[in-house]
């Protein structure tokens, strides 16, 4: 019973991250924490449980690649959102978060 709840929670977080990245700039709160820190933390939190439940290193790597591709797709989509734009530094922050989350997740036993 716990697995479906955890999967639902992870899915909701992933959806919130993607949706938050695609909100038009004029609808964002005036004060947000550092943008790059938000990217890093969000992708680390998404990557950690993926790596933690992976049965093999290859599965963890595949999960990391999927998150990186998702981050790239979101950055490309931002080009079409008013007031938002593609940002390589966001991709680098996403990649750092995925690396950190995957590294920690590989050390955790489910």
Residue, then its C-alpha position, 0 to 999 in steps of 0.5 A: x500500500x505504501x508504494x502507490x502512495x509514494x509513486x503518487x507523491x513523486x508524480x505530484x512533485x514531478x508535475x509541480x516542478x514542470x508546471x512551476x517551470x512553465x508558469x508565465x513570468x508575470x504570474x510568478x510570485x515577486x519574491x522567490x528563492x534563488x532560481x538555480x537553487x530551486x532547480x538543483x533542489x527540485x531535481x535532486x529530490x526527484x532523482x533521489x527516490x528513483x535511484x534508491x529504488x533502482x535494482x541496478x546502477x543501469x536503472x539508476x542511470x536510466x532514471x537520471x537520463x530521463x530526468x535530464x531529458x525532461x529538464x531539457x524539454x521543459x527548457x525548450x518549452x519555456x521558449x514559448x511561455x511569455x516572459x520565460x526563456x531557455x537557459x543553459x544555467x538552469x540545465x546545469x543546475x538540473x544536472x547537478x541536482x540529478x547527480x546529487x540526488x542519484x548519488x545519495x539515492x544509490x547509497x540508500x537501501x529501500 
